[in-house]
Amino acid sequence: MDKIHAMQLFIRVAELESFTRAADTLGIPKGSVSRQIQALENHLGCRLLHRTTRRVLLTQDGMVYYERAKDLLSNLDELDSMFQADPSSVSGRLRVDMPVAIAKNVVIPRLPEFLQQYPGLELELSSSDRLVDVIREGFDCVVRVGTLKDSGLIARPLGKLAIINCASPAYLARFGTPESLEDLSSHALVHYTTNIGVRPQGFEVARDNGAQWVKTGGVLTVNSTETYHAACLAGLGIIQVPRVGVREALRSGKLVQILPQYRAEPMPVSLIYPHRRNLSRRVHLLMEWLTGVLQDYVD
């Protein structure tokens, strides 16, 4: 039995709480994962995991072993690459999640340079409006936009994204350009919410004592940033969006900025990752690169 490999498999199973998901993320058969973990438990003389039909949970011994094994593997990974300056020596799989607009407009255009610099890396990039479970889904790091909840994860603040108000030329030609907050009562807002059924509060304006919400018209509510942008392009209403997501549309004239004096509160951007005493070199390199790329877009 390769004890190091078995530890790696055990940690992935423990974090995802599933042999099947662990096997899928590693690209190996589920049976191979199960046999390796069983061999590890036999070698240690204790049970590390409680197995049920629905999920896999750590035993008391498993919790202790999990923490020690994570530290050991992090140290080994760092030790292996400590004296290797050659970028080609960096290898392995990375899994990262970020909002669609960040992936599409910021990261993907610059990604070739990163992968060319580190040809041994394999990147899994997830992007959606859904908040992924960093631990259970096996992500190395995640870019989050918005206020963070206390999750027990490590958060690195990267700055804030400026929010602007936009509408399409067709919408403005039909309904006119609002010049004041009072004008919004006769305008339509495309409403965005992460949970359909929850009515958004309206048009947001940042004030010294908090946000002010202005009621507007608007009959469309969406829960996808891509749909949100598409609805605005189609002339269905006004949107409030990070500038980074609409740069090209503004530059090409497909969207027009309006009411620049009335903006929503800037949205914080953070890089979050699991609590590990020592990050592997590949994760550290990815996080430093993402931080650098995003600096051009945050205040």
N, C-alpha and C positions, 0 to 999 in steps of 0.2 A: 504493500500500500504506500502510495506517495502521500505522506502526511501533510505536506504543504498544499497539495492540490485538494486533498480532502477537507482541509480547513477552509479553503476558498469556497468550495461547494457548500459546506456547512453554513458559512456566513451568508451566502446568497439565499439559501433556503430559509434561514432564520429571518432575514430582512424582508423577504417576500411572503413568508408564511405559507409557502407552497412549493412542493417538489416540481410540479408541472411548470409554474411560472419561472422558477429558477432554471430549469432545463431549457426552456424556450429562450430566455435571455442569454444563455451561454451557448446555445446552438448544439446541445448534446442530448441524447436520449434520456428520458425520465428514469428509466431503469438503471442507467449508469450512475446517475446522481444518487438514487436510493441505495444502491449497493455500496457506494463509497462512504456514505454517511453511516450505514450499518457497520461497515468495517472499522470506521473511526470509533464508533461507540463500543464495539467489541474490544478494540485496542485499549481504550481508556477504562473499560470496565464499568461504565455508567451510561444511563440514558440521557441524551442531550435534548431530544425533541419528543413532545407529545403529539402523536399522529391521530387525527380524526378524519372523518369523511369530508369535512368542509375546509379545515385549515390545519396548519402545523404551528405549534407553540413551543417556546423554550421551556425546559424544565429548570429547576433551581440550579442544578449543575450546569445546564446548558447556558444560563445567563452569565455565570462566572466564566465559563470557557469562551463564550462569544466575545466578551470584552477583552480578555487576554489574547485571544487569537487575532482580533482586529489590530491590536497594538503590535503584535509580533509581525504580522504580514505587512503592516505599514512600514515598520522598521526595515524589514527585509527588502521591500520594494525600493525604499529610499537608499538603502545600502548598495543595492545592485547598480543603481544609476548615479551614485554620488560622484564617481570619478570619470564619468562618460560625458564628455562635452559634445560629442558628435550627435546632432539631432536625429540621425538615423537609428541611434541606440534606443530612442524612446518608442515604445510599442504598446499595443493593447487596445482594448475597446473602451470608449467613453460614451456615456449616455447623459444627454442634457436636454432640458425643456425650456421653452421661452414663448412669449406671446407671438402670434402670427406676424404682426407688423414688425416686431424686432427681428424675427427670423428673415422675413422677406426683404425688408428695406435696409437692414443694418448688417446682419451676420452673413447671410448667403453671398452677397456681392464680394465680401472680403475673405470668405472661407477658403477659396483656392490657395491663397498665399499661406494660410496656416497648414493646410494638408500637404502642400508642397514642401514646407519647411520640415514637417514631421511625417514622412511617408509611411512610417510603421504604424501610425494610428488609424483606428477605425472608429468613425463617429456615428452615433445614433442620435438624430436630432428630432425631438418631438415638439410640435407647436400647435396649440389650440387655445381656446378660451377656458378650458377646464383646468382647475387647480389640481395638479398631479400630487400623489402621495410620494414624496421624495424617497422615503425609506422603503416602503412596501413595493414600489415599482422600480427600485434599483437605480435611481438617478444619482449621478456623481455630483451634479450641481444644477441649479435652476435659476433662470432670470425671472424675477417677479416685478411687475409694475403695479403700484398701489400700496396702500397701508398694509403692513404685515400683521398677522395674528401671532400670538405667542405659541410657537410650535415645538420649542425645544431644539430647533435647528440653529446653525450658525448663520448670521446674516452680515453681509458686507455692503453697506450703503454705497451706491455709485453716483448719486446725484438725483436730479429731478427733471422730468420731461415737461416742457412748456405745452400748455393746452391752448388751442385756438378754436375759433368758431368758423365753420365753413358752410357754404351752400353752393349749388351749381348755378352757372349762368342762366340756365333755363328756368330754374326756380325763381331767381331774382327778377328775370324778365317778366314772369307771370305775376308775382306777388309784391315786387318792389324790394328795396334794400332797407332793412330796419336800421334806424339811426340811434334809437334809445331803447331802454328796457320796456318802456310803455308800448312801443311798437310791436313787441313780441306777442302781445295778446291777439294780434291778427295774423300771426305766423305759425307755421307747423314745425314742430321739433320731431326728428326721428328719435324715439326713445330706445335706450339700451339698458338691458338688465341681464344679469347672469341667470336669473330664475324667472322664466315666463310665468305670469300670474301676479308678480309683484310690480305694482305701478311705480315707475320712477317719479322723482319729485319735481322735475322740470328743468329749466335752464339754470345752471349754476353760475354764481358770481362770487369770486373770492373777496372777502371783507376782512378787516383787521380783527374783528371779533368772531370770525367764522364764516361759513358759507351762507349766502343768501340764495333762495330758490324762487325763480320767477315762473309763474304758470304760463303755459303756452298752449296752442292747439297742437294737433298731430294725432293721427289715427294708427300709426304703425309703431309697434314695439318689437325689437329683435334681441337675440341673445348671442350673436356672433359678430365679431369685429369686421369680418369680411362682408357680411350682409349689411352691416351698419354703413360702411363706406359705399357699397353698391347702391343702397337706398338714396344716399345723398347725391351720388352721381346721376341717378335716375330722376332727380328733381322732386323727391318725396318730402324733403324738409331739411332743416338745419341740423348739423351735428357739432358736438364738442369733442375734440379728438387731439391726441398728441401730434405735434407738428411733424414728427418723424414719420408718422403713418401716411401723411398726405403730401409730402414734399414734391413728389413727381407730379401729382395731380394739380398742385398749385402752380408749379413751374410751367406745365403745359396749358394752363388755363381751363382745365376741366372742372376745377373748384376755385372758389373765390373766398378769401378771408373777409369776415364781416365783424362788426362790433369789437374791434381790437382793444377798446378801452374797458370791455367787460369780459374778463376771462375767468375760467374756473381755476381752482387751486392747482398748482403744478403737481404732477404725480411722481412720487418717489420710485426710484429704480434700485433694486437690491439683487445681489447675487447670494443665493442661499445654498447650503450644503450640509450634509450630515455631520454630527459632532465626531470628529476624528482627531486624535492627538497629532498624527502626522499624515498629511495628504500625500498620495503618490505623486511622483514627479509629473506624470502625464496630466493628472487632474490640476495640479498647481499651474502647469504651463497653459492649459486651456483657460483657467480662470483669469490668469494674468492677461492673456490675449483678449478675452471678452471684455475685461475691464478697460483695456486700451482702446478697443474698437468703439465701445459705448461712450467714451469720454467726449467724442466729437458731437454727441447728440444731447448731452445732459448739461444742466446749469450747475 
